[in-house]
Amino acid sequence: MIPEKTIPEIEEEIVEEFSLFDDWMDKYAYLIDIGKGLSDLDEAYKVDAFRVKGCQSNVWLRSWTDAGRVYFAADSDAMITRGLVGLLARVLSGQPAEDVANARLHFVDRIGLRRHLSANRSNGLSAMIGRMKATAAMAGETANEAL
């Protein structure tokens, strides 16, 4: 499914959603709700080849491309982390590979995620972002080679 909005437009929606909460406990609860809403990843992808290295909890990320767009499906065994990867997938999945590879993801800092996550979770978030962007960069290179 191709998103109707660009990465910056989706990021702005997320910033607005998080601005509704004054307290970080409420924001964590919202992240958990996002995680609960994430579709379960097929067990076939919950193997080491799909595991994101650098995360304290288990995070599995499946990616594929279609017509120059990158798609992501993900899961985690920790609810806040599952919410984090769900947010990233919401922003990046279905977007053009080049846009994903070059995404600044300003929403992460604008909503205060890096400031309010533990060091381990922040490192895991960076690992998830890195993996998604690297996947998109490789997809873009492959598409360019095919030309």
C-alpha positions as CSV (number, residue, x, y, z in Angstrom):
1,M,0.0,0.0,0.0
2,I,1.4,3.4,-1.0
3,P,1.0,6.1,1.6
4,E,-0.9,9.1,0.6
5,K,1.5,11.4,2.6
6,T,5.2,12.2,2.5
7,I,7.6,11.4,5.3
8,P,7.6,15.0,6.6
9,E,3.7,15.0,6.5
10,I,3.5,11.8,8.6
11,E,6.2,13.1,10.9
12,E,4.1,16.2,11.5
13,E,1.1,14.1,12.3
14,I,3.1,12.2,14.9
15,V,4.4,15.4,16.5
16,E,0.8,16.7,16.8
17,E,-0.4,13.4,18.3
18,F,2.3,13.5,20.9
19,S,1.7,17.1,21.7
20,L,-1.7,16.1,23.1
21,F,0.1,14.5,26.1
22,D,1.7,16.7,28.8
23,D,3.2,13.9,30.8
24,W,5.8,11.4,29.6
25,M,3.9,8.5,31.3
26,D,1.0,9.2,29.0
27,K,3.4,9.3,26.0
28,Y,4.8,5.9,27.0
29,A,1.3,4.6,27.3
30,Y,0.6,5.9,23.8
31,L,3.7,4.2,22.5
32,I,2.5,1.0,24.1
33,D,-0.9,1.4,22.4
34,I,0.9,1.9,19.1
35,G,2.8,-1.3,19.7
36,K,-0.4,-3.1,20.5
37,G,-1.8,-1.9,17.2
38,L,1.1,-3.3,15.2
39,S,0.3,-6.4,13.2
40,D,2.1,-9.5,14.4
41,L,5.1,-10.5,12.3
42,D,4.9,-14.0,11.0
43,E,7.1,-16.4,13.1
44,A,9.1,-17.3,10.0
45,Y,10.7,-13.8,10.3
46,K,11.5,-14.0,14.0
47,V,14.9,-15.4,13.4
48,D,18.4,-14.0,13.7
49,A,18.6,-13.0,10.0
50,F,15.8,-10.5,10.6
51,R,16.8,-9.4,14.1
52,V,18.0,-5.8,14.6
53,K,21.4,-5.9,16.3
54,G,22.0,-3.3,18.9
55,C,18.6,-3.5,20.6
56,Q,18.4,-4.6,24.2
57,S,15.1,-6.3,23.5
58,N,14.4,-8.5,20.5
59,V,13.4,-6.5,17.4
60,W,12.7,-8.2,14.1
61,L,12.4,-6.2,10.9
62,R,11.3,-7.6,7.6
63,S,11.7,-5.4,4.5
64,W,10.9,-5.7,0.9
65,T,10.7,-3.4,-2.2
66,D,8.2,-2.9,-4.9
67,A,8.3,-0.4,-7.7
68,G,11.1,1.6,-6.0
69,R,9.3,1.8,-2.6
70,V,10.5,0.2,0.6
71,Y,8.1,-1.6,2.9
72,F,8.6,-2.7,6.5
73,A,6.9,-5.1,8.9
74,A,8.3,-5.4,12.4
75,D,7.8,-6.8,15.8
76,S,9.5,-6.8,19.3
77,D,9.1,-8.7,22.5
78,A,9.0,-5.4,24.5
79,M,5.9,-3.2,24.2
80,I,7.6,0.2,24.2
81,T,10.1,-1.0,21.7
82,R,7.3,-2.4,19.6
83,G,5.7,1.0,19.7
84,L,8.9,2.7,18.6
85,V,9.4,0.3,15.6
86,G,5.7,0.8,14.8
87,L,6.2,4.6,14.6
88,L,9.2,4.1,12.4
89,A,7.3,1.8,10.1
90,R,4.4,4.2,10.0
91,V,6.7,7.0,8.8
92,L,8.9,5.0,6.4
93,S,7.0,2.0,5.0
94,G,5.7,2.5,1.5
95,Q,7.9,5.5,0.8
96,P,10.4,5.8,-2.1
97,A,13.7,4.1,-1.3
98,E,15.7,7.3,-1.8
99,D,13.4,9.3,0.6
100,V,13.7,6.6,3.3
101,A,17.5,6.5,2.9
102,N,17.7,10.3,3.2
103,A,15.0,10.8,5.8
104,R,16.1,13.1,8.7
105,L,13.4,11.8,11.0
106,H,13.1,15.1,12.9
107,F,10.0,13.9,14.8
108,V,12.2,11.7,17.0
109,D,13.8,14.7,18.6
110,R,10.8,17.0,18.3
111,I,8.6,14.7,20.4
112,G,11.5,14.2,22.9
113,L,12.1,10.4,22.3
114,R,15.9,10.5,22.6
115,R,15.7,12.6,25.8
116,H,13.2,10.4,27.5
117,L,14.3,6.9,26.5
118,S,16.9,5.0,28.5
119,A,20.4,4.8,26.9
120,N,19.7,1.2,25.9
121,R,16.4,2.0,24.2
122,S,17.9,5.1,22.5
123,N,20.7,3.0,21.1
124,G,18.1,0.5,20.0
125,L,16.1,3.2,18.3
126,S,19.2,4.3,16.5
127,A,19.9,0.7,15.4
128,M,16.4,0.4,14.0
129,I,16.7,3.7,12.1
130,G,20.1,2.7,10.8
131,R,18.8,-0.7,9.6
132,M,15.8,0.8,7.8
133,K,17.8,3.5,6.1
134,A,20.5,1.0,5.1
135,T,17.9,-1.3,3.6
136,A,16.5,1.6,1.6
137,A,19.9,2.7,0.4
138,M,20.6,-0.8,-0.8
139,A,17.2,-0.9,-2.5
140,G,18.0,2.4,-4.2
141,E,21.4,1.2,-5.4
142,T,19.9,-2.0,-6.8
143,A,17.2,0.0,-8.6
144,N,19.9,2.2,-10.1
145,E,22.0,-0.8,-11.3
146,A,18.9,-2.2,-13.0
147,L,18.6,1.0,-15.2
